Amino acid sequence: MANVIDLFPRRPLQLRADPGRRKRRILLLAATLLLALPSLYWGYQAAQSAMLRADLKARGVRAAETMDAEGSCTSRRSRTGGSSSPIGCSLDVTYRLRPEEGGEVRTAPVHLEGSAPIFTPTAIYDPKDPSRVMLEPEMERAMTWSELLGPVFLLLLPAMTLIAFFATSRRGLALAARNPDPVAVPVEKVIRQPGKLYLHTRAPGAARPSVDVFAGDKMPLLVPPPAGAPADQQWVLALRAPGGRHHVLDSELALLDLPEDERSRLLSAARGY
């Protein structure tokens, strides 16, 4: 065991470039951004509506005349009873400004939660910017649970892909390779799943085990056990990282950028021949 530890280079090492892995991580990050767009759009719309509602409550004025509101409304139909419940309306409201703002007739898009009104509600606008307008029932209502929590729930999917993005990072191994400190660690537990192997190891003096994941046909680099170790316990080669974490190396040292002759010497020493 001392041979492979002694032979292991102490110079700063780089990780091998993996174009396929880089492409997969770029695609994963792009998927995260795309999945986050609906939540960001919904959250932006809800925030804009809430700010306009607060501004109009503070300084809004009634239109001199609210003439008409035209548009379409949506509803949700029950699959069991066949009944429908209104969701909201997207309308274009026509209103006349007060004489103080010039008395001009304007048309602006507005939203109205719930069913279509029988009579057009009064338009409330900002006297400093008359294009900022709401119908009075929409201004008076509180934000719905869907407006408050909907964007948060929509973030769950991009959060999962972002976790997968960070989980596939090799940053810890890259830090360990910059200042190589090789160590033999005993294997405490192996969990095999289709296409993956989860290896639990504990470095000497560590309070808790570390978990390394080997995907596909990759396996950890087994090394001869140190003197006095139980004969039935397997040991693997790892690099210590800052903070006490260690990273188990694969059986071919494929992740490290090493000259082929140096790689062959290390593998031969680790395998005992």
Protein Blocks (a to p, Z undefined) as FASTA:
>chain_A
ZZmmmmpccbdcdddddfklmmmmmmmmmmmmmmmmmmmmmmmmmmmmmmmmmmmmmmpc
cdfbdfbdcddddddddfklopacdfbdcddddddddfknnopacddddddehjddfbdc
dddddfklmmbccdfklmmpccdfklmmmmmmmmmmmmmmmmmmmmmpcklmmmmmmmgc
ddddddfbdcddehiacdddddehiabdcddddehjbccddddddehiafkbccdddddd
ehhiacdddfklmmpccdfklmmmmmmmmnoZZ
